[in-house]
Amino acid sequence: MKAYTTRVGAGPFPTWLDNEIGDRIQKIGFEVGATTGRKRKCGWLDLNVVKYAHKINCFHSLNITKLDVLSGIKTLQVATHYELNGQKLNGSMPGTVQELA
């Protein structure tokens, strides 16, 4: 997995950095779609997605790539969980795209 989260296209992206830091990560990480050449949106690492992937796939280890892309960013952040209707979703995903948004 990457040390940050990326996405191409529309839809919810809870950790999207629609700012200078996101642009920096996109540029340094060469984050463009292989087929379309579209720039990928970049955001902080979303550990809730990692936890959910672990629930589904039961992996025993993981490799984190592109840590160097984050070099020089003074403060790094990560998403640890989602909250929906006052309830903490720790490693669970909302049931709909609207709830994720």
C-alpha positions in Angstrom: 0.0 0.0 0.0 1.0 3.6 -0.5 1.9 5.9 2.4 -1.0 8.0 1.3 -4.4 7.5 -0.4 -5.2 8.3 -4.1 -8.3 8.3 -6.3 -9.2 9.1 -9.9 -12.6 10.3 -10.7 -15.7 11.6 -8.9 -17.1 10.4 -5.6 -16.4 10.7 -1.9 -12.8 10.9 -0.8 -12.7 11.6 3.0 -9.0 12.4 3.3 -8.6 14.3 0.0 -6.1 17.1 0.2 -7.6 19.7 -2.2 -4.7 22.0 -1.5 -1.0 22.6 -1.9 0.0 19.5 0.0 -2.2 17.3 -2.2 -0.7 18.9 -5.3 2.8 18.3 -3.9 2.1 14.6 -3.3 0.6 14.2 -6.7 3.6 15.8 -8.4 6.4 14.1 -6.4 4.6 10.7 -6.4 3.9 10.9 -10.2 0.3 10.2 -9.4 -1.4 10.0 -12.8 -3.7 7.3 -14.2 -1.8 4.8 -16.3 -4.5 4.5 -18.9 -6.1 8.0 -19.0 -3.2 10.1 -17.8 -5.5 11.9 -15.5 -4.1 13.3 -12.3 -5.0 11.3 -9.2 -6.4 13.1 -6.2 -4.1 12.6 -3.2 -5.0 12.5 0.5 -3.8 11.4 3.8 -3.4 7.6 4.5 -6.9 6.2 5.4 -6.3 3.6 8.0 -10.0 2.8 8.2 -9.8 1.5 4.6 -6.6 -0.5 5.5 -8.5 -2.0 8.5 -11.4 -2.9 6.3 -9.2 -4.5 3.7 -7.6 -6.6 6.5 -11.1 -7.8 7.6 -11.8 -9.0 4.1 -8.4 -10.4 3.1 -6.8 -11.4 6.5 -3.3 -10.4 5.4 -0.5 -11.0 7.9 1.8 -8.2 6.8 2.0 -5.3 4.4 4.5 -3.2 2.6 4.3 0.6 2.7 5.6 2.3 -0.5 6.2 5.9 -1.4 7.2 7.0 2.1 9.8 9.2 0.5 7.0 11.2 -1.3 6.0 12.6 2.2 9.5 13.8 3.0 9.6 17.4 3.9 5.9 17.7 4.9 6.2 19.1 8.4 3.1 17.5 9.9 1.6 14.2 8.6 -1.9 13.1 9.4 -3.8 9.8 9.0 -7.5 9.0 9.2 -8.0 6.4 12.0 -11.8 5.8 11.7 -15.0 7.2 10.3 -18.0 8.4 12.3 -21.6 8.1 11.0 -24.6 9.3 13.0 -22.5 9.6 16.1 -21.2 6.1 15.9 -17.5 5.3 15.4 -16.8 3.0 12.4 -13.5 1.4 13.3 -12.6 -0.7 10.3 -16.1 -0.8 8.9 -17.3 1.1 5.9 -20.5 3.0 5.5 -23.2 1.0 3.6 -23.7 3.6 0.8 -21.7 6.1 -1.1 -23.9 8.8 0.3 -23.0 7.8 3.8 -19.3 7.8 3.0 -19.7 11.3 1.6 
